[in-house]
Amino acid sequence: MKMPLFPINAILCPHGRISLKVFEAKYLDMVSHCLKNNLGFVTVMLQGDGLQESFYRVGTMTKVVDFGQTTKQGILTLTAEGLFQVKLSDIEQQSDGLWVSTTTPQPEENYQDLPEQFNELQGVLKALVQHPYVSELKMNINYQDCRHIGWRLTELLPLDHSQKQSLYEMHDPVLRLKKIVEQLSELIE
């Protein structure tokens, strides 16, 4: 079955949450269809400057968990939660402009306790989630789980799209944390 794609200028990892503003008719229809039929959709990060519909080939199966207000301008605000990673293939654009793709679920990473050497990253994440924009998402974060620490930092740190996607596509949570430490060092310098 082809799944609808929602290209965004951010990355959403499993168990993460993001606030989305939906205003184009094709995406309003997509959200309505998904909710009526208890289906998800795939969020996928745009490549480059985001001006063209060019996106990565690994995204996240996503579900809507909360609705905000619909403005007078017809903008629907919702909170979406990442479920699991999917690989995209046979991507097509429908006549209404909506992109759809065959999706293949990727193997789930195994839980791994946070090694002591990364306790500082735990502190960085705790500081980031204090920001009002992040705290209002009401994410359930396991601060002892390497995956959760790595995924949330991948979402929240000011890295470029290729760095975020590279971290996202890693399947070793400890290796992801090592790479995040390197990238934080580069940011500080």
Secondary structure in CASP SS format (residue, H / E / C, confidence):
PFRMAT SS
TARGET T0000
AUTHOR 0000-0000-0000
METHOD secondary structure of the structure
MODEL  1
M C 1.00
K E 1.00
M E 1.00
P E 1.00
L E 1.00
F E 1.00
P E 1.00
I E 1.00
N C 1.00
A C 1.00
I C 1.00
L C 1.00
C C 1.00
P C 1.00
H C 1.00
G C 1.00
R E 1.00
I E 1.00
S E 1.00
L E 1.00
K E 1.00
V E 1.00
F C 1.00
E C 1.00
A H 1.00
K H 1.00
Y H 1.00
L H 1.00
D H 1.00
M H 1.00
V H 1.00
S H 1.00
H H 1.00
C H 1.00
L H 1.00
K H 1.00
N C 1.00
N C 1.00
L C 1.00
G C 1.00
F E 1.00
V E 1.00
T E 1.00
V E 1.00
M E 1.00
L E 1.00
Q C 1.00
G C 1.00
D C 1.00
G C 1.00
L C 1.00
Q C 1.00
E C 1.00
S C 1.00
F E 1.00
Y C 1.00
R C 1.00
V E 1.00
G E 1.00
T E 1.00
M E 1.00
T E 1.00
K E 1.00
V E 1.00
V E 1.00
D E 1.00
F E 1.00
G E 1.00
Q E 1.00
T E 1.00
T C 1.00
K C 1.00
Q C 1.00
G C 1.00
I C 1.00
L E 1.00
T E 1.00
L E 1.00
T E 1.00
A E 1.00
E E 1.00
G E 1.00
L E 1.00
F E 1.00
Q E 1.00
V E 1.00
K E 1.00
L E 1.00
S E 1.00
D E 1.00
I E 1.00
E E 1.00
Q E 1.00
Q C 1.00
S C 1.00
D C 1.00
G C 1.00
L C 1.00
W E 1.00
V E 1.00
S E 1.00
T E 1.00
T E 1.00
T E 1.00
P E 1.00
Q C 1.00
P C 1.00
E C 1.00
E C 1.00
N C 1.00
Y C 1.00
Q C 1.00
D E 1.00
L C 1.00
P C 1.00
E H 1.00
Q H 1.00
F H 1.00
N H 1.00
E H 1.00
L H 1.00
Q H 1.00
G H 1.00
V H 1.00
L H 1.00
K H 1.00
A H 1.00
L H 1.00
V C 1.00
Q C 1.00
H C 1.00
P H 1.00
Y H 1.00
V H 1.00
S H 1.00
E C 1.00
L C 1.00
K C 1.00
M C 1.00
N C 1.00
I C 1.00
N C 1.00
Y C 1.00
Q C 1.00
D E 1.00
C H 1.00
R H 1.00
H H 1.00
I H 1.00
G H 1.00
W H 1.00
R H 1.00
L H 1.00
T H 1.00
E H 1.00
L H 1.00
L C 1.00
P C 1.00
L C 1.00
D C 1.00
H H 1.00
S H 1.00
Q H 1.00
K H 1.00
Q H 1.00
S H 1.00
L H 1.00
Y H 1.00
E H 1.00
M C 1.00
H C 1.00
D C 1.00
P H 1.00
V H 1.00
L H 1.00
R H 1.00
L H 1.00
K H 1.00
K H 1.00
I H 1.00
V H 1.00
E H 1.00
Q H 1.00
L H 1.00
S H 1.00
E H 1.00
L H 1.00
I H 1.00
E C 1.00
END
